[in-house]
Amino acid sequence: MTSTRPCCELGRAEWRFAVEVWQLPAQGLTQVLRQEPPGLCIGKVTLSTGETVLGVLGEPILCEGQREISEFGGWRSYIETMNILAGS
């Protein structure tokens, strides 16, 4: 896998998320799908640039009853914040 850019943002009316955009051959996408845990899927994501790319998404059933972490701006930021709080 090679990163086409270090990071860009996914725009939504209420939230903006940092995302990583990767360029993969078809076989690479198959490998990603096989490694994802149940409840994650591939879907279309529209970036703030207007470009539409494929992204790994959480299926609604997976997200029901879970903590809303959008305010952190992305999964990595959420994990980093939780690690900092755990060290306090």
C-alpha positions in Angstrom: 0.0 0.0 0.0 1.2 3.5 -0.7 -0.4 6.6 0.6 -1.4 9.1 -2.0 -1.5 11.9 0.6 -0.8 12.0 4.3 -4.3 13.1 5.3 -7.4 14.9 4.2 -10.7 15.7 5.8 -14.1 14.1 5.2 -16.7 16.9 5.3 -20.1 16.6 6.9 -22.5 19.3 8.1 -21.8 18.6 11.7 -18.4 16.9 11.8 -15.1 16.8 10.0 -13.0 13.6 10.2 -9.3 13.2 9.4 -8.9 10.3 7.0 -6.0 8.5 5.3 -6.3 8.0 1.5 -4.5 5.0 0.0 -4.1 3.8 -3.5 -4.6 0.0 -3.7 -4.6 -2.5 -6.5 -7.8 -4.7 -6.7 -6.0 -7.5 -4.8 -5.1 -5.0 -2.0 -8.8 -4.1 -1.5 -9.6 -7.8 -1.2 -6.9 -8.2 1.4 -8.3 -5.2 3.4 -11.8 -6.7 3.3 -10.5 -10.1 4.6 -8.7 -8.4 7.5 -11.6 -6.2 8.7 -13.5 -7.5 11.7 -17.3 -8.2 11.4 -19.4 -5.1 11.2 -17.0 -3.1 9.1 -17.6 -2.7 5.4 -16.5 -0.8 2.4 -18.6 2.2 1.2 -18.4 5.4 -0.6 -17.0 8.5 1.2 -17.1 12.0 -0.2 -14.1 14.1 0.8 -14.1 17.9 1.4 -12.5 18.2 -2.0 -15.6 16.7 -3.6 -13.8 13.5 -4.6 -15.6 10.3 -3.8 -13.4 7.4 -2.6 -14.0 4.0 -1.1 -13.6 3.9 2.7 -14.0 1.4 5.6 -17.2 2.2 7.4 -19.0 0.9 10.5 -22.3 -0.8 9.7 -25.2 0.9 11.6 -25.9 -2.3 13.7 -22.2 -2.2 14.9 -22.6 1.5 16.0 -25.9 1.2 17.8 -25.5 1.7 21.5 -21.8 2.7 21.2 -20.1 5.9 22.2 -20.3 8.7 19.7 -16.7 9.6 18.9 -17.2 12.0 16.0 -16.2 15.0 18.2 -12.6 13.6 18.3 -12.3 14.0 14.5 -11.3 10.5 13.8 -10.5 7.1 15.3 -6.8 7.7 15.8 -7.4 11.0 17.7 -10.0 9.2 19.9 -7.5 6.4 20.7 -4.8 9.0 21.4 -7.0 11.0 23.7 -8.1 7.8 25.6 -4.4 6.8 26.0 -3.6 10.2 27.4 -6.5 10.1 29.9 -5.6 6.6 31.0 -2.1 7.9 31.8 -3.4 10.7 34.0 
